[in-house]
Amino acid sequence: MAKNYHISKRDDGKWQVKLAGGEKAIKLFDTQAEAIDYAKSVAENQEGNITIHKRDGKIRKQNYASDND
């Protein structure tokens, strides 16, 4: 089963990459673009997917496959 990585904004203003169902962030970033780039590389290595959330927490893009550039 493919892993799903979520990109979302934290209360402290940082963007985080988390594994679906995970409690702790894998890595933190200052911008959403940096978080997306990192999540793409991790998802590609793990044959996973990315779910990108907007600033308000709603889903911006779901099932973002790592091979979509």
N, C-alpha and C positions, 0 to 999 in steps of 0.2 A: 504494500500500500504506500502511495506517495505521501511524503511529508508536506504539510502546508505551513508556510511561514507568513505571519501577519505583520504588516507594517502599520503602526499607529502612533499617534501623538500622546505623550505623557503629560501629566499635570505640570511637570517642571519645564515644559516647552521642548523637550528633546523628542526626537523620533526614535522609536524602538523597533527592533526586529525580534519577534518571538515565535517560537514553535507553537502551533495550534494546541491549546490545552495546557501550555506551559505557564508557569507562574512568574518566572524571571526572564528578563530580556536577554537575548543572546549578545546584542551589541546596541549601543546608543549612538545617535548621530544628531548633528545640528540642523540638517535639512532632510526633507522627505526624499529628494533626489539621491542623496548619498545612501540613505537606507534602502532605497529601491535597487541601486547598483549592487550593494552588498548582498541583499536578499536574492537577487538574480544569480549571483555567482554561487551562493550556497545552495540554492534550489537546483541549479544546473548540476552541481556535483552530487546531489542527493536524489536526482530525478524527481524533484518536488515541484510544488506550485506556490504561488504568492497571492495573498489577498491584501490589497491596499485599502486602507481606511482614510477617509477625509479627516480634516481637523476636528470635526464634531463627532467622530467615531463611526459614522455611517460608512458602509462599504462603497468605495469608489470603483474598484475593479476587482472582480473575483475570478478565481481559477486562472490567474495570469500565469501562463506556462512560461518556463524559463527560456524556451526557445523562441519566444516572441520578442523581437527587438524593434 
